[in-house]
Amino acid sequence: MNLKKIIIFPVIIFLILFTVGMLLSNVIQIENPKSTLPDIGLQSCLVWYDGCNTCTIMTNPDGIEDFACTKMACSEYEKPMCLEPTP
């Protein structure tokens, strides 16, 4: 067998599988409609449940306030609730 074929064939297969994987990840990625601060009065919460994930307010080293949430996949969302109100 030719050495070029031995090297090129796996590279082509990898590129095809990588491209298909990237395309599928964009197709099946579900947007979480509750990944932003919910508009149901939870702005006074340090920790809240958005119906699927637990989120918390964090302050980065520059002093800018942001939030982070777990990344659970949920087929159905429950009612959002405040878990830890702002003192």
N, C-alpha and C positions, 0 to 999 in steps of 0.2 A: 504494500500500500504506500502511496505517496505521502511523504512527511507533511506537505502542505495540507492535504486532506485531513490528516490526523489532528492538526492544530486548528484549522479553520472550522471544521464541523462542530466541535464543542462550543466554540465562540459564537457561531451563528445560532445554535440552539439556545445558549444562554441569553443572547440578545433578544431572541423571539420570546422566550419565557419571561424575561424581565419586562419587555414592552407590554405583553399581555397582562402581566401582574399589575403594572402601573395603571393601565387602562381600566382593569377591573376594580382596582382599589378606588378609583374616582367614581365609578359607576355605582358601586354598592355602599359607598360611604354615606351614612345617614347624617344629615345635619341635625344637631341637637337644638331645637327651637328654644330651649331654656338655658342655653349656655351663657347668657348675659344676665345681668341683674334683673330679676323679674319685676314687673310693674304691679305688684300686689301688696305693696307696703313692706317689703323685706329690706329696704334700704337701711333700716335701723338694726340690722342683724349682723353679727360677726360671723356666724356660721348658720347656713340654711340648707335645706333639702329642696332641690329644684323639681322634685317629682321622680328623679332617677338617680341623681348624683348628689353628693355632699360637697358644698362649696364653702370657702372661707375667705375672709378679707385678709390680704397680706400687704405689708409695706416693704418695698424694695430698698436697697441701701441708699438710693438717691432720694428717699422720702416720698416717692410716688406710690399712691395707694392703688392696688390692683386686687384681683381675686383669682383663686385657683379652684378647680373642681376635679373630683374623681372622674374617670372616663369610662364608666360602666355603659354597656350597651343595653338599652331597654326597649322592648317592643311596645310597652304601654307605660304612660307616665301617670304617676299618682299625684295627689294634691300637694303643691309646694307648701313648706312650713318653715318657720324660723326655729332653729335649734338653740341658738345662743344670742339673745338680744344684746345690743350695744349698751354698755353700762351708763 
